[in-house]
């Protein structure tokens, strides 16, 4: 953790900047990346608003129903706003990598030392994910499907690719996505006697596919079979049979594909070319990737499923990430409209701290409010609004903590 007292205007040591190099632009700050990351983390932290509870408190109200719909995950195929949190966070890891490598080179770090750091960072992210999932459980909860663990598993490979040419990175992206598609396509589809209810899937679940798409059915696919073997190698309360949401360890492979898309985008931003040209290329790539992902799903070749991170999902969601990055970059770093995004940058510059705070101290904050303001502290607008008021109060405290860290240059790094 950095604790120096340098004025806040000085860039964060790992913040996206462009190093002095004749092949790239002068050293500048890309506030768009911090702001985009801040938006992603805000959406994750905003789960405390409990919009689903608000929709239940106001049945038939379209406003709350719409917000609640986009603060939940789709059951299987498709996408809502909340489904874009994990791919965006993964994508931005790739975007920031070229700048991080350049910054470390500028500080005189050798490639060997940076490689050791990348391996260490991957391990810490995996174990941090396990730790956060184990909070409140009687023993360590060894699963690897959450955002941090998925990024950590793929990060050393991403770092290795960060030193390679764009051509090699593009080939790696194709190999990752096509290879993962072949893994699922080659695994036998569940037979007519497969007991779906015994694997957490109702027999009449409307999202069960038939034909070729059945290779990607919930808790009966190649990644599920791997986890039945792999996760039972760890000490468990009871043998692992399935993940209730259908999530899988091997999703880190196509997640790596999402990070490679980010790596390619970061390499483009780092190039010396007209800014609006970068915006256009990012937007064009985003449109192509989104259409390709949707097309694979529509053709029945690969359903668009976030929970198992199908290759079509990696392309579809990655396309939206490219479009969002293009918009942030155009508005903030090309046009120069930045002040509006300051609250997001406060979050985005301390994303690991934001992630941990959101998972660890929500209950403490709520209890503290009720201890000092009374049990009805959140009923100021009536009982129906209590979940939302509680969420706003909690979210405000989380942001104030991050702002305090920002002002004092306390940045939690891995």
C-alpha positions in Angstrom: 0.0 0.0 0.0 1.4 3.4 -1.0 1.4 5.9 1.9 3.5 8.8 0.7 2.2 12.3 1.1 2.7 13.5 -2.5 -0.1 15.8 -3.6 -3.1 14.0 -5.0 -2.6 15.4 -8.5 0.5 13.1 -8.9 -0.5 9.9 -10.7 -1.0 6.7 -8.8 2.0 4.5 -9.4 0.0 1.9 -11.4 -2.4 4.4 -12.9 -2.8 4.3 -16.7 -0.2 6.6 -18.1 1.8 6.6 -21.3 5.5 6.5 -20.7 8.0 8.7 -22.6 8.9 6.7 -25.7 9.5 7.8 -29.3 6.9 5.3 -30.5 4.1 6.5 -28.3 2.5 9.7 -27.2 4.0 12.0 -24.6 3.4 10.9 -21.0 -0.3 11.7 -20.2 -2.9 10.5 -17.8 -5.8 8.4 -19.2 -8.5 9.3 -16.7 -11.0 7.4 -18.9 -9.7 4.1 -17.7 -10.0 5.0 -14.0 -13.5 6.4 -14.6 -14.7 3.3 -16.5 -13.2 1.0 -13.7 -14.9 3.3 -11.2 -18.3 2.8 -12.9 -17.8 -0.9 -12.9 -17.0 -1.0 -9.2 -19.8 1.4 -8.4 -22.3 -1.0 -10.0 -20.9 -3.8 -7.9 -21.0 -1.8 -4.7 -24.5 -0.6 -5.5 -25.8 -4.1 -4.8 -26.4 -2.7 -1.3 -29.3 -0.6 -2.8 -31.3 -3.9 -2.8 -33.4 -2.9 -5.8 -34.9 -6.3 -6.0 -36.4 -5.7 -2.5 -37.7 -2.4 -3.7 -39.4 -4.0 -6.7 -41.1 -6.4 -4.3 -42.2 -3.6 -2.0 -43.7 -1.8 -5.0 -45.3 -4.5 -7.2 -46.4 -3.2 -10.6 -44.1 -0.2 -10.4 -42.2 -0.2 -13.7 -39.4 2.0 -12.5 -38.3 -0.3 -9.6 -38.9 -3.4 -11.8 -36.6 -2.1 -14.5 -33.8 -1.2 -12.0 -34.2 -4.6 -10.2 -34.1 -6.4 -13.5 -30.7 -4.9 -14.3 -29.3 -5.5 -10.9 -29.6 -9.2 -11.2 -28.1 -11.8 -13.4 -30.0 -13.5 -16.3 -30.7 -17.1 -15.5 -28.7 -18.4 -18.5 -28.6 -16.9 -21.9 -28.7 -13.1 -22.6 -27.4 -10.1 -20.7 -28.4 -7.3 -18.4 -26.3 -4.4 -17.0 -25.2 -6.4 -13.9 -23.9 -9.2 -16.1 -21.4 -6.7 -17.6 -19.6 -6.0 -14.3 -17.2 -9.0 -14.3 -16.3 -8.8 -18.0 -15.7 -5.1 -17.7 -13.4 -5.5 -14.7 -11.5 -8.3 -16.5 -11.3 -6.3 -19.7 -9.8 -3.3 -17.9 -7.1 -5.5 -16.4 -5.9 -6.1 -20.0 -6.3 -2.4 -20.9 -4.1 -1.3 -18.1 -1.3 -3.8 -18.6 0.6 -2.1 -21.4 0.8 1.1 -19.4 1.8 -0.8 -16.2 4.7 -2.5 -18.1 5.8 0.8 -19.6 5.7 2.5 -16.1 7.8 -0.3 -14.6 10.3 -0.2 -17.4 10.6 3.6 -16.8 11.4 2.9 -13.2 14.2 0.6 -14.2 12.6 -2.8 -13.3 13.8 -5.8 -15.3 11.6 -8.3 -17.1 12.5 -11.1 -14.6 11.4 -9.1 -11.6 8.2 -8.0 -13.4 7.5 -11.7 -14.3 7.9 -12.7 -10.6 5.5 -9.9 -9.7 2.9 -11.1 -12.2 3.1 -14.6 -10.8 2.7 -13.3 -7.3 -0.1 -11.0 -8.3 -2.0 -13.9 -9.9 -1.6 -16.0 -6.8 -2.7 -13.3 -4.4 -5.8 -12.5 -6.6 -6.8 -16.2 -6.6 -6.3 -16.5 -2.8 -8.0 -13.2 -2.1 -11.1 -14.4 -4.0 -11.1 -17.7 -2.0 -10.7 -15.7 1.3 -13.7 -13.4 0.5 -15.9 -16.3 -0.5 -15.0 -18.1 2.8 -16.1 -15.3 5.1 -18.8 -16.6 7.4 -18.2 -20.2 6.5 -17.0 -22.9 8.9 -13.9 -23.7 6.7 -12.0 -22.4 3.7 -14.4 -22.5 0.7 -12.2 -23.7 -2.2 -13.9 -22.6 -5.4 -12.4 -20.4 -8.1 -15.3 -19.0 -10.1 -15.4 -15.4 -8.8 -14.0 -12.3 -10.5 -10.7 -12.1 -8.6 -9.8 -15.7 -8.8 -10.7 -15.9 -12.5 -8.5 -12.9 -13.2 -5.7 -14.3 -11.1 -5.7 -17.7 -12.8 -5.2 -16.1 -16.2 -3.1 -13.1 -15.3 0.4 -14.7 -15.7 -0.5 -15.7 -19.3 -1.9 -12.2 -20.0 1.4 -10.7 -18.7 3.4 -13.0 -21.0 1.3 -11.9 -23.9 1.8 -8.3 -22.9 5.4 -8.5 -24.3 4.3 -10.0 -27.6 3.2 -8.4 -30.8 -0.4 -7.6 -31.6 -0.4 -10.5 -34.1 0.6 -13.0 -31.4 -2.0 -11.5 -29.1 -4.7 -11.9 -31.8 -3.7 -15.5 -32.5 -3.8 -16.2 -28.7 -7.3 -14.7 -28.5 -8.5 -17.0 -31.4 -6.8 -20.1 -29.9 -8.4 -19.4 -26.4 -11.9 -18.9 -27.8 -11.9 -21.6 -30.5 -10.1 -24.1 -28.1 -12.7 -23.5 -25.4 -15.5 -23.9 -27.9 -14.0 -27.3 -29.1 -13.7 -28.5 -25.4 -17.5 -28.1 -24.9 -18.4 -29.3 -28.4 -16.4 -32.5 -27.9 -17.8 -33.3 -24.5 -20.8 -35.7 -24.8 -24.2 -34.1 -24.4 -26.3 -35.3 -21.4 -28.3 -38.4 -22.3 -32.1 -38.8 -21.8 -31.5 -40.4 -18.4 -29.4 -37.6 -17.1 -30.7 -36.5 -13.7 -30.9 -32.7 -14.0 -32.7 -32.2 -10.6 -29.9 -34.0 -8.8 -27.5 -31.4 -10.3 -29.4 -28.3 -9.3 -31.4 -27.9 -12.5 -35.2 -28.4 -12.5 -36.4 -30.9 -15.1 -38.7 -28.3 -16.6 -36.1 -25.5 -16.5 -36.9 -23.4 -19.7 -33.3 -22.8 -20.5 -32.3 -26.4 -21.1 -31.3 -26.6 -24.8 -31.6 -29.5 -27.2 -29.5 -30.5 -30.1 -26.0 -29.1 -30.6 -26.5 -26.3 -28.0 -27.1 -28.9 -25.3 -23.3 -29.1 -25.1 -23.5 -25.9 -23.1 -26.4 -26.9 -20.7 -26.1 -26.1 -17.1 -24.2 -28.5 -14.8 -23.8 -31.1 -17.5 -21.0 -29.7 -19.6 -17.3 -30.1 -19.9 -16.4 -27.4 -17.3 -18.9 -28.9 -14.8 -17.3 -32.3 -15.3 -13.8 -30.8 -14.6 -15.0 -29.2 -11.4 -16.6 -32.4 -10.1 -13.1 -33.9 -10.3 -10.9 -30.8 -9.5 -12.9 -29.2 -6.6 -13.1 -32.5 -4.7 -9.3 -32.5 -4.5 -9.7 -29.8 -1.8 -11.1 -30.3 1.8 -14.8 -29.6 1.7 -17.8 -29.8 4.1 -19.4 -32.1 1.6 -18.4 -33.5 -1.8 -18.8 -31.0 -4.7 -21.6 -32.1 -7.1 -22.5 -28.8 -8.9 -22.5 -25.0 -8.6 -25.9 -23.6 -7.9 -25.4 -20.9 -10.5 -23.7 -23.1 -13.0 -20.4 -21.2 -12.7 -17.1 -23.0 -13.3 -13.4 -22.8 -12.6 -12.5 -23.3 -16.3 -14.3 -20.1 -17.2 -10.9 -18.4 -16.5 -9.9 -19.6 -20.0 -12.4 -17.5 -21.9 -12.1 -14.8 -19.3 -8.5 -14.6 -20.4 -9.9 -14.0 -23.9 -11.8 -11.0 -22.5 -8.6 -9.7 -20.9 -6.7 -10.2 -24.2 -9.3 -8.0 -25.9 -8.5 -5.4 -23.3 -4.8 -5.9 -23.9 -5.3 -5.2 -27.6 -7.4 -2.1 -26.7 -4.7 -0.9 -24.3 -2.0 -1.4 -26.9 -4.1 0.8 -29.3 -4.5 3.6 -26.8 -0.8 3.5 -26.1 0.1 3.9 -29.8 1.1 7.2 -31.4 -1.9 7.9 -33.6 -4.7 10.6 -33.8 -7.0 10.3 -30.8 -10.2 10.2 -32.9 -8.6 7.4 -34.9 -8.3 5.4 -31.7 -11.9 6.1 -30.9 -13.1 5.0 -34.3 -11.0 1.8 -34.2 -12.3 0.9 -30.7 -15.9 1.5 -31.7 -15.6 -0.5 -34.9 -14.0 -3.4 -33.1 -16.7 -3.2 -30.5 -19.5 -3.4 -33.1 -17.8 -6.3 -34.9 -17.2 -8.3 -31.7 -20.8 -7.7 -30.4 -22.4 -8.8 -33.7 -20.1 -11.8 -34.0 -21.0 -12.9 -30.5 -24.7 -12.5 -31.1 -24.4 -14.2 -34.5 -22.8 -17.3 -33.0 -25.7 -17.5 -30.5 -28.4 -16.9 -33.1 -26.9 -19.5 -35.4 -27.1 -22.2 -32.7 -23.3 -22.7 -32.7 -22.6 -21.3 -29.2 -25.2 -19.8 -26.8 -24.4 -16.4 -25.2 -24.0 -17.5 -21.6 -22.2 -15.4 -19.0 -22.3 -18.0 -16.2 -20.0 -20.4 -18.1 -18.4 -17.6 -20.2 -19.0 -19.1 -23.6 -16.8 -17.8 -26.4 -19.8 -16.0 -27.9 -20.3 -14.3 -24.5 -16.6 -13.3 -24.4 -17.1 -11.6 -27.9 -20.5 -10.1 -27.1 -19.6 -8.7 -23.7 -16.1 -7.7 -25.0 -17.7 -5.7 -27.8 -19.7 -3.7 -25.2 -16.5 -3.2 -23.2 -14.8 -1.8 -26.3 -17.7 0.5 -27.0 -17.8 1.7 -23.5 -14.1 2.4 -23.4 -14.3 4.3 -26.7 -17.0 6.5 -25.2 -15.1 7.2 -22.0 -11.9 7.9 -23.9 -13.6 10.2 -26.4 -15.4 12.2 -23.7 -12.7 12.4 -21.1 -9.3 12.2 -22.8 -10.1 13.5 -26.3 -12.8 16.2 -25.7 -11.5 16.8 -22.2 -14.7 16.7 -20.1 -13.4 15.1 -16.9 -14.8 16.8 -13.8 -18.2 14.9 -14.0 -16.4 11.6 -13.5 -14.5 12.5 -10.3 -16.7 10.4 -8.0 -16.0 7.4 -10.3 -12.3 8.0 -10.4 -12.1 8.0 -6.6 -13.5 4.5 -6.8 -11.6 3.3 -9.9 -8.2 4.3 -8.6 -8.7 2.0 -5.6 -10.6 -0.8 -7.1 -9.2 -3.6 -5.0 -10.0 -1.7 -1.8 -13.5 -1.0 -3.1 -14.0 -4.7 -3.9 -12.8 -5.8 -0.4 -14.7 -3.1 1.5 -17.9 -4.0 -0.3 -17.6 -7.6 0.6 -16.4 -7.2 4.2 -17.9 -4.2 6.1 -21.4 -3.7 4.7 -22.9 -5.4 7.8 -20.7 -3.4 10.2 -21.8 -0.1 8.6 -25.5 -1.0 8.8 -25.1 -2.2 12.4 -23.3 1.1 13.3 -26.1 3.2 11.9 -28.7 1.3 13.9 -26.6 1.4 17.1 -26.2 5.1 17.0 -29.4 6.3 15.2 -31.8 3.6 16.4 -33.4 0.5 14.9 -35.6 2.6 12.7 -32.7 4.6 11.3 -33.5 3.7 7.7 -37.3 4.2 7.9 -37.2 7.9 7.5 -39.3 7.7 4.3 -41.4 4.8 5.5 -40.8 1.0 5.8 -41.2 0.4 2.1 -38.2 2.6 1.3 -36.0 1.1 4.1 -33.9 -1.2 1.8 -33.0 1.7 -0.5 -32.3 4.2 2.2 -30.1 1.7 4.0 -28.3 1.0 0.7 -27.7 4.7 0.0 -26.3 5.3 3.5 -24.0 2.3 3.2 -22.9 3.2 -0.3 -22.2 6.8 0.9 -20.0 5.6 3.7 -18.0 3.3 1.4 -17.4 6.2 -1.0 -16.3 8.5 1.8 -13.8 5.8 3.0 -12.4 5.6 -0.6 -12.3 9.4 -0.8 -10.4 9.6 2.4 -7.9 7.0 1.0 -7.7 9.0 -2.3 -6.9 12.3 -0.5 -4.1 10.6 1.5 -2.8 8.6 -1.5 -3.6 5.2 0.2 -3.9 2.9 -2.8 -4.4 -0.8 -2.1 -2.3 -2.7 -4.7 -1.6 -6.3 -5.4 
